[in-house]
Amino acid sequence: MKSGGKHVLALISEKIVIKAANDYPEVMLKSMEKILPGKSFLRIHRNAIINIELAEKIENKIKGSNIVKLKNYPELIHFSKRYSQKVRKLLLMK
């Protein structure tokens, strides 16, 4: 992982969410999806991958959108109906 121009080691199990903030989120997240363990991490939005093991609750919102609350993460993460079945399936497997 790169931080401030330097490569640093990061424990995958300690990561809560990976969000893309630049102009090319698809490229970065596709690369991350390939190396992250699939039973722990799930892409739930075009710019977000979450550690599903840290999901506390999922709420349905209006017009088919959903939100997930993660332990130790202050923001709610929005995701579409398209991803909801994957998220719920993984939560049931926890």
Jmol script that loads the backbone (N, CA, C; Angstrom):
load data "model"
ATOM      1  N   MET A   1       0.847  -1.170   0.000  1.00  0.00           N
ATOM      2  CA  MET A   1       0.000   0.000   0.000  1.00  0.00           C
ATOM      3  C   MET A   1       0.896   1.238   0.000  1.00  0.00           C
ATOM      4  N   LYS A   2       0.500   2.264  -0.706  1.00  0.00           N
ATOM      5  CA  LYS A   2       1.298   3.484  -0.774  1.00  0.00           C
ATOM      6  C   LYS A   2       0.680   4.561   0.102  1.00  0.00           C
ATOM      7  N   SER A   3       1.515   5.243   0.851  1.00  0.00           N
ATOM      8  CA  SER A   3       1.063   6.329   1.709  1.00  0.00           C
ATOM      9  C   SER A   3       2.092   7.440   1.657  1.00  0.00           C
ATOM     10  N   GLY A   4       1.710   8.591   1.143  1.00  0.00           N
ATOM     11  CA  GLY A   4       2.631   9.716   1.068  1.00  0.00           C
ATOM     12  C   GLY A   4       3.845   9.431   0.214  1.00  0.00           C
ATOM     13  N   GLY A   5       3.671   8.633  -0.833  1.00  0.00           N
ATOM     14  CA  GLY A   5       4.784   8.324  -1.714  1.00  0.00           C
ATOM     15  C   GLY A   5       5.654   7.174  -1.256  1.00  0.00           C
ATOM     16  N   LYS A   6       5.389   6.643  -0.065  1.00  0.00           N
ATOM     17  CA  LYS A   6       6.161   5.522   0.471  1.00  0.00           C
ATOM     18  C   LYS A   6       5.279   4.282   0.518  1.00  0.00           C
ATOM     19  N   HIS A   7       5.898   3.138   0.375  1.00  0.00           N
ATOM     20  CA  HIS A   7       5.170   1.882   0.531  1.00  0.00           C
ATOM     21  C   HIS A   7       5.155   1.520   2.007  1.00  0.00           C
ATOM     22  N   VAL A   8       3.989   1.161   2.509  1.00  0.00           N
ATOM     23  CA  VAL A   8       3.864   0.753   3.901  1.00  0.00           C
ATOM     24  C   VAL A   8       3.098  -0.564   3.955  1.00  0.00           C
ATOM     25  N   LEU A   9       3.371  -1.354   4.970  1.00  0.00           N
ATOM     26  CA  LEU A   9       2.642  -2.597   5.171  1.00  0.00           C
ATOM     27  C   LEU A   9       1.380  -2.311   5.977  1.00  0.00           C
ATOM     28  N   ALA A  10       0.308  -2.987   5.623  1.00  0.00           N
ATOM     29  CA  ALA A  10      -0.951  -2.812   6.339  1.00  0.00           C
ATOM     30  C   ALA A  10      -1.580  -4.180   6.554  1.00  0.00           C
ATOM     31  N   LEU A  11      -2.056  -4.426   7.763  1.00  0.00           N
ATOM     32  CA  LEU A  11      -2.748  -5.675   8.034  1.00  0.00           C
ATOM     33  C   LEU A  11      -4.145  -5.599   7.447  1.00  0.00           C
ATOM     34  N   ILE A  12      -4.458  -6.528   6.578  1.00  0.00           N
ATOM     35  CA  ILE A  12      -5.757  -6.543   5.904  1.00  0.00           C
ATOM     36  C   ILE A  12      -6.884  -6.660   6.922  1.00  0.00           C
ATOM     37  N   SER A  13      -6.725  -7.471   7.935  1.00  0.00           N
ATOM     38  CA  SER A  13      -7.800  -7.694   8.905  1.00  0.00           C
ATOM     39  C   SER A  13      -8.167  -6.434   9.682  1.00  0.00           C
ATOM     40  N   GLU A  14      -7.277  -5.451   9.717  1.00  0.00           N
ATOM     41  CA  GLU A  14      -7.549  -4.208  10.438  1.00  0.00           C
ATOM     42  C   GLU A  14      -8.243  -3.161   9.573  1.00  0.00           C
ATOM     43  N   LYS A  15      -8.369  -3.396   8.294  1.00  0.00           N
ATOM     44  CA  LYS A  15      -9.005  -2.438   7.399  1.00  0.00           C
ATOM     45  C   LYS A  15     -10.519  -2.520   7.530  1.00  0.00           C
ATOM     46  N   ILE A  16     -11.144  -1.371   7.650  1.00  0.00           N
ATOM     47  CA  ILE A  16     -12.596  -1.295   7.806  1.00  0.00           C
ATOM     48  C   ILE A  16     -13.253  -1.060   6.455  1.00  0.00           C
ATOM     49  N   VAL A  17     -12.764  -0.054   5.747  1.00  0.00           N
ATOM     50  CA  VAL A  17     -13.331   0.302   4.449  1.00  0.00           C
ATOM     51  C   VAL A  17     -12.223   0.846   3.558  1.00  0.00           C
ATOM     52  N   ILE A  18     -12.337   0.569   2.278  1.00  0.00           N
ATOM     53  CA  ILE A  18     -11.403   1.113   1.294  1.00  0.00           C
ATOM     54  C   ILE A  18     -12.252   1.931   0.336  1.00  0.00           C
ATOM     55  N   LYS A  19     -11.985   3.230   0.291  1.00  0.00           N
ATOM     56  CA  LYS A  19     -12.769   4.118  -0.570  1.00  0.00           C
ATOM     57  C   LYS A  19     -11.847   4.802  -1.556  1.00  0.00           C
ATOM     58  N   ALA A  20     -12.321   4.911  -2.783  1.00  0.00           N
ATOM     59  CA  ALA A  20     -11.567   5.606  -3.818  1.00  0.00           C
ATOM     60  C   ALA A  20     -11.994   7.063  -3.841  1.00  0.00           C
ATOM     61  N   ALA A  21     -11.022   7.956  -3.886  1.00  0.00           N
ATOM     62  CA  ALA A  21     -11.333   9.386  -3.859  1.00  0.00           C
ATOM     63  C   ALA A  21     -10.781  10.126  -5.064  1.00  0.00           C
ATOM     64  N   ASN A  22     -10.100   9.414  -5.955  1.00  0.00           N
ATOM     65  CA  ASN A  22      -9.509  10.125  -7.096  1.00  0.00           C
ATOM     66  C   ASN A  22     -10.341   9.935  -8.359  1.00  0.00           C
ATOM     67  N   ASP A  23      -9.761  10.282  -9.493  1.00  0.00           N
ATOM     68  CA  ASP A  23     -10.479  10.226 -10.772  1.00  0.00           C
ATOM     69  C   ASP A  23     -10.642   8.816 -11.328  1.00  0.00           C
ATOM     70  N   TYR A  24      -9.933   7.832 -10.789  1.00  0.00           N
ATOM     71  CA  TYR A  24      -9.948   6.480 -11.347  1.00  0.00           C
ATOM     72  C   TYR A  24     -10.317   5.417 -10.304  1.00  0.00           C
ATOM     73  N   PRO A  25     -11.468   5.551  -9.652  1.00  0.00           N
ATOM     74  CA  PRO A  25     -11.807   4.585  -8.603  1.00  0.00           C
ATOM     75  C   PRO A  25     -12.003   3.172  -9.125  1.00  0.00           C
ATOM     76  N   GLU A  26     -12.525   3.011 -10.323  1.00  0.00           N
ATOM     77  CA  GLU A  26     -12.769   1.674 -10.875  1.00  0.00           C
ATOM     78  C   GLU A  26     -11.479   0.874 -10.981  1.00  0.00           C
ATOM     79  N   VAL A  27     -10.437   1.481 -11.502  1.00  0.00           N
ATOM     80  CA  VAL A  27      -9.173   0.776 -11.705  1.00  0.00           C
ATOM     81  C   VAL A  27      -8.584   0.350 -10.366  1.00  0.00           C
ATOM     82  N   MET A  28      -8.528   1.259  -9.420  1.00  0.00           N
ATOM     83  CA  MET A  28      -7.944   0.944  -8.120  1.00  0.00           C
ATOM     84  C   MET A  28      -8.739  -0.138  -7.406  1.00  0.00           C
ATOM     85  N   LEU A  29     -10.063  -0.016  -7.378  1.00  0.00           N
ATOM     86  CA  LEU A  29     -10.870  -0.976  -6.633  1.00  0.00           C
ATOM     87  C   LEU A  29     -10.899  -2.341  -7.299  1.00  0.00           C
ATOM     88  N   LYS A  30     -10.854  -2.393  -8.611  1.00  0.00           N
ATOM     89  CA  LYS A  30     -10.782  -3.692  -9.280  1.00  0.00           C
ATOM     90  C   LYS A  30      -9.498  -4.410  -8.900  1.00  0.00           C
ATOM     91  N   SER A  31      -8.410  -3.679  -8.813  1.00  0.00           N
ATOM     92  CA  SER A  31      -7.134  -4.267  -8.397  1.00  0.00           C
ATOM     93  C   SER A  31      -7.208  -4.761  -6.960  1.00  0.00           C
ATOM     94  N   MET A  32      -7.818  -3.978  -6.100  1.00  0.00           N
ATOM     95  CA  MET A  32      -7.949  -4.361  -4.694  1.00  0.00           C
ATOM     96  C   MET A  32      -8.844  -5.584  -4.534  1.00  0.00           C
ATOM     97  N   GLU A  33      -9.925  -5.649  -5.300  1.00  0.00           N
ATOM     98  CA  GLU A  33     -10.828  -6.796  -5.224  1.00  0.00           C
ATOM     99  C   GLU A  33     -10.105  -8.109  -5.513  1.00  0.00           C
ATOM    100  N   LYS A  34      -9.151  -8.073  -6.411  1.00  0.00           N
ATOM    101  CA  LYS A  34      -8.420  -9.282  -6.788  1.00  0.00           C
ATOM    102  C   LYS A  34      -7.522  -9.798  -5.670  1.00  0.00           C
ATOM    103  N   ILE A  35      -7.020  -8.921  -4.824  1.00  0.00           N
ATOM    104  CA  ILE A  35      -6.071  -9.365  -3.800  1.00  0.00           C
ATOM    105  C   ILE A  35      -6.683  -9.517  -2.405  1.00  0.00           C
ATOM    106  N   LEU A  36      -7.851  -8.937  -2.176  1.00  0.00           N
ATOM    107  CA  LEU A  36      -8.488  -9.040  -0.862  1.00  0.00           C
ATOM    108  C   LEU A  36      -9.223 -10.370  -0.728  1.00  0.00           C
ATOM    109  N   PRO A  37      -9.234 -10.954   0.479  1.00  0.00           N
ATOM    110  CA  PRO A  37      -9.973 -12.206   0.676  1.00  0.00           C
ATOM    111  C   PRO A  37     -11.480 -11.988   0.509  1.00  0.00           C
ATOM    112  N   GLY A  38     -12.086 -12.730  -0.394  1.00  0.00           N
ATOM    113  CA  GLY A  38     -13.492 -12.555  -0.749  1.00  0.00           C
ATOM    114  C   GLY A  38     -14.483 -12.826   0.359  1.00  0.00           C
ATOM    115  N   LYS A  39     -14.125 -13.656   1.329  1.00  0.00           N
ATOM    116  CA  LYS A  39     -15.090 -13.920   2.401  1.00  0.00           C
ATOM    117  C   LYS A  39     -15.090 -12.828   3.463  1.00  0.00           C
ATOM    118  N   SER A  40     -14.125 -11.938   3.424  1.00  0.00           N
ATOM    119  CA  SER A  40     -14.058 -10.845   4.402  1.00  0.00           C
ATOM    120  C   SER A  40     -14.363  -9.475   3.805  1.00  0.00           C
ATOM    121  N   PHE A  41     -14.053  -9.292   2.529  1.00  0.00           N
ATOM    122  CA  PHE A  41     -14.214  -7.981   1.903  1.00  0.00           C
ATOM    123  C   PHE A  41     -15.187  -8.062   0.737  1.00  0.00           C
ATOM    124  N   LEU A  42     -15.993  -7.023   0.606  1.00  0.00           N
ATOM    125  CA  LEU A  42     -17.000  -6.989  -0.442  1.00  0.00           C
ATOM    126  C   LEU A  42     -17.116  -5.582  -0.996  1.00  0.00           C
ATOM    127  N   ARG A  43     -17.155  -5.506  -2.294  1.00  0.00           N
ATOM    128  CA  ARG A  43     -17.389  -4.214  -2.934  1.00  0.00           C
ATOM    129  C   ARG A  43     -18.891  -3.942  -2.895  1.00  0.00           C
ATOM    130  N   ILE A  44     -19.264  -2.791  -2.323  1.00  0.00           N
ATOM    131  CA  ILE A  44     -20.688  -2.480  -2.193  1.00  0.00           C
ATOM    132  C   ILE A  44     -21.085  -1.216  -2.952  1.00  0.00           C
ATOM    133  N   HIS A  45     -20.127  -0.598  -3.574  1.00  0.00           N
ATOM    134  CA  HIS A  45     -20.395   0.618  -4.329  1.00  0.00           C
ATOM    135  C   HIS A  45     -19.269   0.773  -5.327  1.00  0.00           C
ATOM    136  N   ARG A  46     -19.451   1.620  -6.320  1.00  0.00           N
ATOM    137  CA  ARG A  46     -18.378   1.791  -7.304  1.00  0.00           C
ATOM    138  C   ARG A  46     -17.125   2.401  -6.696  1.00  0.00           C
ATOM    139  N   ASN A  47     -17.256   2.994  -5.497  1.00  0.00           N
ATOM    140  CA  ASN A  47     -16.069   3.583  -4.865  1.00  0.00           C
ATOM    141  C   ASN A  47     -15.805   3.063  -3.465  1.00  0.00           C
ATOM    142  N   ALA A  48     -16.372   1.899  -3.091  1.00  0.00           N
ATOM    143  CA  ALA A  48     -16.159   1.419  -1.726  1.00  0.00           C
ATOM    144  C   ALA A  48     -16.131  -0.102  -1.634  1.00  0.00           C
ATOM    145  N   ILE A  49     -15.153  -0.597  -0.887  1.00  0.00           N
ATOM    146  CA  ILE A  49     -15.056  -1.994  -0.493  1.00  0.00           C
ATOM    147  C   ILE A  49     -15.073  -1.994   1.030  1.00  0.00           C
ATOM    148  N   ILE A  50     -15.891  -2.861   1.630  1.00  0.00           N
ATOM    149  CA  ILE A  50     -15.964  -2.893   3.092  1.00  0.00           C
ATOM    150  C   ILE A  50     -15.464  -4.228   3.634  1.00  0.00           C
ATOM    151  N   ASN A  51     -15.043  -4.194   4.893  1.00  0.00           N
ATOM    152  CA  ASN A  51     -14.727  -5.403   5.631  1.00  0.00           C
ATOM    153  C   ASN A  51     -16.055  -5.901   6.187  1.00  0.00           C
ATOM    154  N   ILE A  52     -16.630  -6.912   5.573  1.00  0.00           N
ATOM    155  CA  ILE A  52     -17.959  -7.388   5.921  1.00  0.00           C
ATOM    156  C   ILE A  52     -18.007  -7.917   7.352  1.00  0.00           C
ATOM    157  N   GLU A  53     -16.883  -8.334   7.898  1.00  0.00           N
ATOM    158  CA  GLU A  53     -16.828  -8.841   9.270  1.00  0.00           C
ATOM    159  C   GLU A  53     -17.106  -7.733  10.290  1.00  0.00           C
ATOM    160  N   LEU A  54     -16.978  -6.479   9.867  1.00  0.00           N
ATOM    161  CA  LEU A  54     -17.217  -5.352  10.773  1.00  0.00           C
ATOM    162  C   LEU A  54     -18.582  -4.697  10.568  1.00  0.00           C
ATOM    163  N   ALA A  55     -19.423  -5.307   9.753  1.00  0.00           N
ATOM    164  CA  ALA A  55     -20.761  -4.751   9.524  1.00  0.00           C
ATOM    165  C   ALA A  55     -21.636  -4.977  10.756  1.00  0.00           C
ATOM    166  N   GLU A  56     -22.235  -3.909  11.246  1.00  0.00           N
ATOM    167  CA  GLU A  56     -23.113  -4.003  12.412  1.00  0.00           C
ATOM    168  C   GLU A  56     -24.565  -4.155  12.008  1.00  0.00           C
ATOM    169  N   LYS A  57     -24.994  -3.329  11.041  1.00  0.00           N
ATOM    170  CA  LYS A  57     -26.381  -3.427  10.600  1.00  0.00           C
ATOM    171  C   LYS A  57     -26.542  -2.850   9.210  1.00  0.00           C
ATOM    172  N   ILE A  58     -27.603  -3.320   8.557  1.00  0.00           N
ATOM    173  CA  ILE A  58     -27.971  -2.844   7.225  1.00  0.00           C
ATOM    174  C   ILE A  58     -29.388  -2.307   7.323  1.00  0.00           C
ATOM    175  N   GLU A  59     -29.615  -1.164   6.699  1.00  0.00           N
ATOM    176  CA  GLU A  59     -30.958  -0.585   6.679  1.00  0.00           C
ATOM    177  C   GLU A  59     -31.370  -0.312   5.244  1.00  0.00           C
ATOM    178  N   ASN A  60     -32.635  -0.610   4.954  1.00  0.00           N
ATOM    179  CA  ASN A  60     -33.208  -0.263   3.654  1.00  0.00           C
ATOM    180  C   ASN A  60     -33.633   1.188   3.698  1.00  0.00           C
ATOM    181  N   LYS A  61     -33.345   1.900   2.655  1.00  0.00           N
ATOM    182  CA  LYS A  61     -33.776   3.288   2.518  1.00  0.00           C
ATOM    183  C   LYS A  61     -34.747   3.395   1.356  1.00  0.00           C
ATOM    184  N   ILE A  62     -35.197   4.591   1.090  1.00  0.00           N
ATOM    185  CA  ILE A  62     -36.164   4.781   0.013  1.00  0.00           C
ATOM    186  C   ILE A  62     -35.533   4.571  -1.358  1.00  0.00           C
ATOM    187  N   LYS A  63     -36.345   4.232  -2.317  1.00  0.00           N
ATOM    188  CA  LYS A  63     -35.948   4.064  -3.714  1.00  0.00           C
ATOM    189  C   LYS A  63     -34.869   2.999  -3.918  1.00  0.00           C
ATOM    190  N   GLY A  64     -34.887   1.953  -3.115  1.00  0.00           N
ATOM    191  CA  GLY A  64     -33.995   0.823  -3.332  1.00  0.00           C
ATOM    192  C   GLY A  64     -32.572   0.981  -2.845  1.00  0.00           C
ATOM    193  N   SER A  65     -32.249   2.092  -2.217  1.00  0.00           N
ATOM    194  CA  SER A  65     -30.880   2.221  -1.705  1.00  0.00           C
ATOM    195  C   SER A  65     -30.818   1.644  -0.294  1.00  0.00           C
ATOM    196  N   ASN A  66     -29.633   1.319   0.141  1.00  0.00           N
ATOM    197  CA  ASN A  66     -29.400   0.736   1.457  1.00  0.00           C
ATOM    198  C   ASN A  66     -28.205   1.423   2.095  1.00  0.00           C
ATOM    199  N   ILE A  67     -28.082   1.270   3.402  1.00  0.00           N
ATOM    200  CA  ILE A  67     -26.892   1.750   4.096  1.00  0.00           C
ATOM    201  C   ILE A  67     -26.379   0.652   5.014  1.00  0.00           C
ATOM    202  N   VAL A  68     -25.094   0.658   5.222  1.00  0.00           N
ATOM    203  CA  VAL A  68     -24.487  -0.284   6.155  1.00  0.00           C
ATOM    204  C   VAL A  68     -23.714   0.522   7.198  1.00  0.00           C
ATOM    205  N   LYS A  69     -23.827   0.123   8.451  1.00  0.00           N
ATOM    206  CA  LYS A  69     -23.087   0.726   9.565  1.00  0.00           C
ATOM    207  C   LYS A  69     -21.983  -0.243   9.924  1.00  0.00           C
ATOM    208  N   LEU A  70     -20.741   0.247   9.939  1.00  0.00           N
ATOM    209  CA  LEU A  70     -19.584  -0.575  10.273  1.00  0.00           C
ATOM    210  C   LEU A  70     -19.062  -0.223  11.658  1.00  0.00           C
ATOM    211  N   LYS A  71     -18.587  -1.217  12.379  1.00  0.00           N
ATOM    212  CA  LYS A  71     -17.974  -0.987  13.694  1.00  0.00           C
ATOM    213  C   LYS A  71     -16.751  -0.087  13.528  1.00  0.00           C
ATOM    214  N   ASN A  72     -16.581   0.837  14.427  1.00  0.00           N
ATOM    215  CA  ASN A  72     -15.420   1.734  14.463  1.00  0.00           C
ATOM    216  C   ASN A  72     -15.259   2.595  13.210  1.00  0.00           C
ATOM    217  N   TYR A  73     -16.365   2.863  12.522  1.00  0.00           N
ATOM    218  CA  TYR A  73     -16.316   3.743  11.350  1.00  0.00           C
ATOM    219  C   TYR A  73     -17.486   4.710  11.462  1.00  0.00           C
ATOM    220  N   PRO A  74     -17.229   6.010  11.492  1.00  0.00           N
ATOM    221  CA  PRO A  74     -18.285   6.975  11.793  1.00  0.00           C
ATOM    222  C   PRO A  74     -19.318   7.190  10.681  1.00  0.00           C
ATOM    223  N   GLU A  75     -18.938   6.967   9.433  1.00  0.00           N
ATOM    224  CA  GLU A  75     -19.851   7.247   8.325  1.00  0.00           C
ATOM    225  C   GLU A  75     -20.712   6.031   7.992  1.00  0.00           C
ATOM    226  N   LEU A  76     -21.931   6.301   7.541  1.00  0.00           N
ATOM    227  CA  LEU A  76     -22.768   5.251   6.982  1.00  0.00           C
ATOM    228  C   LEU A  76     -22.384   5.110   5.512  1.00  0.00           C
ATOM    229  N   ILE A  77     -22.344   3.894   5.007  1.00  0.00           N
ATOM    230  CA  ILE A  77     -21.954   3.679   3.629  1.00  0.00           C
ATOM    231  C   ILE A  77     -23.181   3.255   2.838  1.00  0.00           C
ATOM    232  N   HIS A  78     -23.450   3.995   1.783  1.00  0.00           N
ATOM    233  CA  HIS A  78     -24.616   3.730   0.940  1.00  0.00           C
ATOM    234  C   HIS A  78     -24.269   2.711  -0.131  1.00  0.00           C
ATOM    235  N   PHE A  79     -25.246   1.864  -0.428  1.00  0.00           N
ATOM    236  CA  PHE A  79     -25.081   0.941  -1.541  1.00  0.00           C
ATOM    237  C   PHE A  79     -26.430   0.667  -2.185  1.00  0.00           C
ATOM    238  N   SER A  80     -26.390   0.221  -3.424  1.00  0.00           N
ATOM    239  CA  SER A  80     -27.622   0.038  -4.187  1.00  0.00           C
ATOM    240  C   SER A  80     -28.238  -1.330  -3.949  1.00  0.00           C
ATOM    241  N   LYS A  81     -29.433  -1.472  -4.431  1.00  0.00           N
ATOM    242  CA  LYS A  81     -30.159  -2.736  -4.341  1.00  0.00           C
ATOM    243  C   LYS A  81     -29.372  -3.848  -5.038  1.00  0.00           C
ATOM    244  N   ARG A  82     -28.636  -3.477  -6.053  1.00  0.00           N
ATOM    245  CA  ARG A  82     -27.829  -4.439  -6.816  1.00  0.00           C
ATOM    246  C   ARG A  82     -26.852  -5.208  -5.918  1.00  0.00           C
ATOM    247  N   TYR A  83     -26.298  -4.548  -4.931  1.00  0.00           N
ATOM    248  CA  TYR A  83     -25.328  -5.179  -4.040  1.00  0.00           C
ATOM    249  C   TYR A  83     -25.965  -5.783  -2.788  1.00  0.00           C
ATOM    250  N   SER A  84     -27.231  -5.509  -2.525  1.00  0.00           N
ATOM    251  CA  SER A  84     -27.840  -5.903  -1.258  1.00  0.00           C
ATOM    252  C   SER A  84     -27.876  -7.410  -1.036  1.00  0.00           C
ATOM    253  N   GLN A  85     -28.132  -8.199  -2.067  1.00  0.00           N
ATOM    254  CA  GLN A  85     -28.168  -9.653  -1.888  1.00  0.00           C
ATOM    255  C   GLN A  85     -26.797 -10.201  -1.494  1.00  0.00           C
ATOM    256  N   LYS A  86     -25.743  -9.699  -2.110  1.00  0.00           N
ATOM    257  CA  LYS A  86     -24.389 -10.141  -1.765  1.00  0.00           C
ATOM    258  C   LYS A  86     -24.067  -9.802  -0.315  1.00  0.00           C
ATOM    259  N   VAL A  87     -24.405  -8.575   0.101  1.00  0.00           N
ATOM    260  CA  VAL A  87     -24.107  -8.126   1.463  1.00  0.00           C
ATOM    261  C   VAL A  87     -24.871  -8.978   2.468  1.00  0.00           C
ATOM    262  N   ARG A  88     -26.156  -9.164   2.257  1.00  0.00           N
ATOM    263  CA  ARG A  88     -26.969  -9.951   3.183  1.00  0.00           C
ATOM    264  C   ARG A  88     -26.498 -11.407   3.248  1.00  0.00           C
ATOM    265  N   LYS A  89     -26.123 -11.975   2.126  1.00  0.00           N
ATOM    266  CA  LYS A  89     -25.643 -13.357   2.091  1.00  0.00           C
ATOM    267  C   LYS A  89     -24.375 -13.509   2.926  1.00  0.00           C
ATOM    268  N   LEU A  90     -23.437 -12.574   2.762  1.00  0.00           N
ATOM    269  CA  LEU A  90     -22.204 -12.641   3.535  1.00  0.00           C
ATOM    270  C   LEU A  90     -22.442 -12.399   5.016  1.00  0.00           C
ATOM    271  N   LEU A  91     -23.389 -11.520   5.348  1.00  0.00           N
ATOM    272  CA  LEU A  91     -23.699 -11.277   6.763  1.00  0.00           C
ATOM    273  C   LEU A  91     -24.279 -12.528   7.414  1.00  0.00           C
ATOM    274  N   LEU A  92     -25.087 -13.274   6.699  1.00  0.00           N
ATOM    275  CA  LEU A  92     -25.660 -14.507   7.228  1.00  0.00           C
ATOM    276  C   LEU A  92     -24.596 -15.582   7.460  1.00  0.00           C
ATOM    277  N   MET A  93     -23.526 -15.531   6.685  1.00  0.00           N
ATOM    278  CA  MET A  93     -22.446 -16.504   6.806  1.00  0.00           C
ATOM    279  C   MET A  93     -21.500 -16.191   7.973  1.00  0.00           C
ATOM    280  N   LYS A  94     -21.581 -14.978   8.521  1.00  0.00           N
ATOM    281  CA  LYS A  94     -20.658 -14.573   9.606  1.00  0.00           C
ATOM    282  C   LYS A  94     -20.868 -15.416  10.834  1.00  0.00           C
TER     283      LYS A  94
END
end "model"
wireframe off; spacefill off
backbone 0.3
color backbone group
